[in-house]
Amino acid sequence: MKIIRWLLGRLILILNFIFAPKKLKRDADLQQKIDQETQNLQLFQYQACPFCVKVRRAIRRQSLHIKLVDAKQENNRKQLSELGGQVKVPCLRIEENNEVTWMYESSDIIKYLENKFS
């Protein structure tokens, strides 16, 4: 089973690389403003997780610069568990007005990003 999951993960990564979505082109001032807003966002993810790939593709499509955090690393996994409440990816850490929210579910994350940055 591990071999099958590993092979499928690599296949997902290869297809994602080949068929990467085009980035949205914005005015430089608007892009800089959006970049400042995304500084307080972090996506906890696994590289080959299909749901994480789905979110990363949406991030790329919108030309967002969101920090990607590898949830397989022990300290990141611990942070996700203790502060986020569960070890589940993808998870978007949103820090607004000194308040932190942890958003799970790829569709919810994509909807949030589309509403906030489109």
Buried (B, 14 or more C-beta within 10 A) or exposed (E): EEEEEEEEBEEBEEEBEEEEEEEBEBEEEEBEEBEEEBEBBBBBBBBBBEBBBBBBBBBBBBBBEBEBBEBEEEEBBEBBEEEBEEBBBBBBBBEEEEEEEBBBBBEEBBEBBEEBBE
